[in-house]
Amino acid sequence: MEYVSVQPFSQSSKLRVNLFITSLAALFLACSTNLRAEQDQTGVSVDSPRNSSLDFYHAGLAYERFPPVWNPQGSRTEIAGPLYYKQIGLEESTLAFPPLFSRIQYHNVDGVEWDVLYPLMTYSRYGEERRWQLLQWLSFATGDTQESVMKRRYNLFPF
C-alpha cells in the first residue's frame, strides 16, 4: 500500500489565488456606480429638493438603494444581495432578512405582520384582530364576530 503525501500550496498556486481575489475585487469596484450626482431625464439633479428623499446608490451586491418601480415615492435598500432589504413606501414599510425574518408595517391601517423562518412562525395583527401560528399546526386568533363580540379561537391540526 502506497501513501501519497499532500504538499502545501505551491508558490504559483498561491499567486493564482491572490490574482483571482484581486480580479474579483477589481470587478466589484468597476461595477460599483454612484448615481447621486447624475441627473434624471428632466435634467433635475437627484440631490435637488424635488428628490431629496430619494438617495440612489449602487455598489453591486454589497449595497444598493433605489426607488421601487411600483412606488417611485418610496425607497428600497438592499445589502449583501438578497440577504437584507428595507423598503419604505406610502402604504407599508418592510424590513427583511430572507428567509429568516420579515416584518411588514402598514401605514394606512393599524396592522403589522411578522414571519420567522416562514412558515415556522407567523403573526398578523389588523386593528383588534390577531393571529399567531406555529408550523401551520397550532394557531391562536382573536377578533370580532359580525355581532361585534370578541371571539378567541385556537386550532390544533388535525383536531
JOHU-V578181 format. One record per residue. N is the residue number from 1. RES is the residue in one small letter. PHI is phi in whole degrees, -180 to 180 (999 if undefined). OMEGA is omega in whole degrees, -180 to 180 (NA if undefined). BURIAL is # if it has 16 or more other ideal C-beta (glycine too) atoms within 10 Angstrom, else .. Layout:
{{N;RES;PHI;OMEGA;BURIAL} {N;RES;PHI;OMEGA;BURIAL}}
This chain:
{{1;m;999;-177;.} {2;e;-104;177;.} {3;y;-100;179;.} {4;v;-105;178;.} {5;s;-87;-180;.} {6;v;-97;-180;.} {7;q;-93;174;.} {8;p;-65;-179;.} {9;f;-55;176;.} {10;s;-78;-179;.} {11;q;-63;-179;.} {12;s;-70;178;.} {13;s;-72;175;.} {14;k;-64;179;.} {15;l;-64;178;.} {16;r;-64;179;.} {17;v;-64;179;.} {18;n;-63;178;.} {19;l;-65;178;.} {20;f;-64;-179;.} {21;i;-65;178;.} {22;t;-64;178;.} {23;s;-65;177;.} {24;l;-64;179;.} {25;a;-63;179;.} {26;a;-66;178;.} {27;l;-64;178;.} {28;f;-62;-180;.} {29;l;-67;179;.} {30;a;-69;-179;.} {31;c;-81;-179;.} {32;s;-74;-179;.} {33;t;-134;177;.} {34;n;-96;-176;.} {35;l;-100;-175;.} {36;r;-59;-175;.} {37;a;-88;-179;.} {38;e;-75;179;.} {39;q;-111;177;.} {40;d;-82;-174;.} {41;q;-64;-179;.} {42;t;-84;179;.} {43;g;87;180;.} {44;v;-88;-180;.} {45;s;-65;179;.} {46;v;-63;-180;#} {47;d;-85;-179;.} {48;s;-71;179;.} {49;p;-59;-179;.} {50;r;-62;-177;.} {51;n;-120;-174;#} {52;s;-65;-180;.} {53;s;-79;-179;.} {54;l;-101;-179;#} {55;d;-114;-178;.} {56;f;-85;176;#} {57;y;-153;-180;.} {58;h;-134;177;.} {59;a;-132;179;.} {60;g;67;180;.} {61;l;-76;-176;.} {62;a;-68;-176;.} {63;y;-158;176;.} {64;e;-151;177;#} {65;r;-134;-175;#} {66;f;-160;174;#} {67;p;-83;177;#} {68;p;-64;-179;.} {69;v;-63;-176;.} {70;w;-80;-179;.} {71;n;-147;-176;.} {72;p;-64;178;.} {73;q;-81;-178;.} {74;g;-93;176;#} {75;s;-143;178;#} {76;r;-134;179;#} {77;t;-119;178;#} {78;e;-124;178;#} {79;i;-128;-180;#} {80;a;58;178;.} {81;g;65;-177;.} {82;p;-87;-174;.} {83;l;-84;177;.} {84;y;-153;169;#} {85;y;-152;178;#} {86;k;-134;-178;.} {87;q;-129;179;#} {88;i;-121;-179;#} {89;g;-132;180;#} {90;l;-72;-175;.} {91;e;-102;-177;.} {92;e;-156;174;#} {93;s;-125;-177;#} {94;t;-129;173;#} {95;l;-129;-175;.} {96;a;-147;170;#} {97;f;-124;-174;.} {98;p;-60;-9;.} {99;p;-92;-175;.} {100;l;-77;-170;.} {101;f;-155;170;.} {102;s;-150;179;#} {103;r;-139;178;#} {104;i;-121;178;#} {105;q;-112;-180;.} {106;y;-93;-178;.} {107;h;-90;-176;.} {108;n;-73;179;.} {109;v;-126;177;.} {110;d;-79;-176;.} {111;g;-150;178;.} {112;v;-151;176;#} {113;e;-131;176;#} {114;w;-126;173;#} {115;d;-131;176;#} {116;v;-120;-176;.} {117;l;46;-176;.} {118;y;-49;7;.} {119;p;-96;180;.} {120;l;-59;-180;.} {121;m;-143;176;.} {122;t;-133;176;#} {123;y;-142;178;#} {124;s;-133;176;#} {125;r;-140;174;#} {126;y;-131;-177;.} {127;g;63;180;.} {128;e;-91;-180;.} {129;e;-91;-179;.} {130;r;-134;176;.} {131;r;-147;177;#} {132;w;-122;-173;#} {133;q;-141;178;#} {134;l;-123;177;.} {135;l;53;-180;.} {136;q;60;-179;.} {137;w;-106;-178;.} {138;l;-124;180;.} {139;s;-144;176;#} {140;f;-127;-179;.} {141;a;-143;174;.} {142;t;-132;179;.} {143;g;172;180;.} {144;d;-81;172;.} {145;t;-86;178;.} {146;q;-67;178;.} {147;e;-90;180;.} {148;s;62;176;.} {149;v;-107;180;.} {150;m;-69;-177;.} {151;k;-125;176;.} {152;r;-112;-178;.} {153;r;-132;172;.} {154;y;-143;179;.} {155;n;-133;172;.} {156;l;-129;-177;.} {157;f;-71;5;.} {158;p;-96;-176;.} {159;f;-88;NA;.}}
